[in-house]
Amino acid sequence: MKKRLIVVGGGAAGFFGAIRAKEMNPQLEVLLLESAVKPLGKVKISGGGRCNVTHACFDVGRLVQYYPRGQRELKGVFSRFGPQETVDWFESHGVRLKTESDGRIFPVTDNSQTIIDCLLGVAQSVGVKIQVKTPVQAILKTNVGYDVITSHQRFQADAILLATGSSRKAYEWTTSLGHTVIEPVPSLFTFNIQDEKLQNLAGISFPSVKGVLEVPGEKAIIQEGPLLITHWGLSGPVVLKLSAWGARVLYHSQYQGKFIVDFSPEIDQESLRQNLIAQKAKTPKRYIENECPLTLPKRFWQSLLVTEEIVPETQWGDVPQKTLNRLSETLKRCVFEIHGKGVFKEEFVTAGGVSLKEIDLKTMESRLAPGLYLAGEIIDVDGLTGGFNFQNAWSTGWIAGESAARTLAN
Ligand SMILES: Cc1cc2nc3c(=O)[nH]c(=O)nc-3n(C[C@H](O)[C@H](O)[C@H](O)COP(=O)(O)OP(=O)(O)OC[C@H]3O[C@@H](n4cnc5c(N)ncnc54)[C@H](O)[C@@H]3O)c2cc1C
């Protein structure tokens, strides 16, 4: 009798797992069940329709630092299948990739359909059976493996690869099989902030600020990076990083907290103060609004003067030293109140999922339910924006598919 692996979920992790299993063990029947009409729905919309496949970070020690959940545990996973293997895999299957200046890797076509076509083509050529419009409703453990129940079919499987992403239903199945699910909460979002300092400044960006996230009763979280003012508050890499590292504490505070920005992280406050004093001595007759000694967007500087109650047409020579002291304090520690989270349209992900303690990360097999493999976003791993979330899906999917195929070959 042919052995059968059922892959539940036709996303990045499910496809990689199914393909790898069938390649490793061509005798194995690999059946992929997908609830939607078309598989790979998230790949389609990913990276603004361009699909940020992975990140050009080829050092495992550095790579894992992009994962707020999974940092410690993923080292071995990425040593076996990391970004280099992902790049090689896609290129060897005819997808040319390019690396952007910030390290993000995309198909040269800038079209996520290229990735979808590749995965569908390879799955078909190796003989993975794909059944769409088939939402799995239950997974039951039997004496010989698992039964997979859909609305009008019951499939028997020798092993299961669960790659359903962050599906509540799948969390329930894993819980009933004995697993612990770490509370799923959103990650990668923007901060809703209503502050007069940001009024009419949407679109202005800062190349590098230091941001501190403070939630009462929690340790402050610090990150650096570009910042962007939006119509609803603040966004940009520094905010997305803080939203990922602070995903859990912000969820519990109902997205209330303080976001403290240092607009001049390259110098200390005393040097910044001295810069302002030096500007006063250098251009006493110039209007303060026209001469900013720091590398700040002009419109932000002018708006800041107003909120600090400094008349923009004041000549530098007339600005009291006390005012300059206050201005330097604000620039080093500008406090914004967060009132809610906004959507980052390019990418979002769920923090939480099946506890990593209960998965053998060498094989991605459950430690509690033999023959059950887990990969992708369903497990308690999430990364920062930049291709890291797909990398988790490719890596864990690959390892799960390989291990399931090997076990079922015996
Ligand atoms: C808008 C957006 C953009 C993104 N852009 C990027 C990016 O550019 N780069 C990056 O690295 N990450 C990106 N991500 C994150 C990335 O998409 C996910 O981390 C990744 O898709 C997870 O892959 P997965 O296979 O684990 O889950 P999913 O992609 O969620 O796939 C799970 C599949 O399982 C199916 N399924 C669920 N339940 C059942 C069921 N009961 N029965 C049958 N099938 C079921 C679903 O329909 C789905 O097709 C983005 C996310 C979003 C939302």
The ligand as a Gaussian input file, in Angstrom:
#p B3LYP/6-31G(d) Opt

LIG

0 1
 C       -0.418000      41.468000       3.231000
 C        0.718000      40.571000       3.619000
 C        1.936000      40.698000       2.972000
 C        3.017000      39.894000       3.331000
 N        4.204000      40.068000       2.694000
 C        5.254000      39.313000       3.058000
 C        6.498000      39.422000       2.378000
 O        6.613000      40.137000       1.368000
 N        7.541000      38.693000       2.839000
 C        7.430000      37.841000       3.904000
 O        8.418000      37.213000       4.279000
 N        6.262000      37.677000       4.529000
 C        5.170000      38.380000       4.124000
 N        3.984000      38.194000       4.757000
 C        3.879000      37.154000       5.781000
 C        3.734000      35.801000       5.050000
 O        2.724000      35.925000       4.080000
 C        3.405000      34.671000       6.011000
 O        4.348000      34.613000       7.032000
 C        3.404000      33.353000       5.246000
 O        2.424000      33.409000       4.226000
 C        3.121000      32.165000       6.146000
 O        3.059000      31.037000       5.332000
 P        2.231000      29.753000       5.771000
 O        2.320000      28.817000       4.635000
 O        2.648000      29.326000       7.115000
 O        0.722000      30.277000       5.941000
 P       -0.281000      30.916000       4.896000
 O        0.423000      31.622000       3.818000
 O       -1.262000      31.668000       5.713000
 O       -0.977000      29.666000       4.221000
 C       -1.887000      28.857000       4.919000
 C       -2.853000      28.239000       3.932000
 O       -3.659000      27.303000       4.621000
 C       -4.987000      27.419000       4.173000
 N       -5.856000      26.916000       5.233000
 C       -6.081000      27.460000       6.459000
 N       -6.948000      26.703000       7.148000
 C       -7.268000      25.657000       6.351000
 C       -8.147000      24.531000       6.501000
 N       -8.860000      24.336000       7.604000
 N       -8.231000      23.643000       5.493000
 C       -7.520000      23.804000       4.336000
 N       -6.695000      24.864000       4.144000
 C       -6.581000      25.768000       5.137000
 C       -5.143000      28.907000       3.897000
 O       -6.216000      29.161000       3.002000
 C       -3.783000      29.248000       3.308000
 O       -3.764000      29.101000       1.902000
 C        2.870000      38.952000       4.387000
 C        1.651000      38.809000       5.023000
 C        0.565000      39.597000       4.634000
 C       -0.747000      39.406000       5.337000

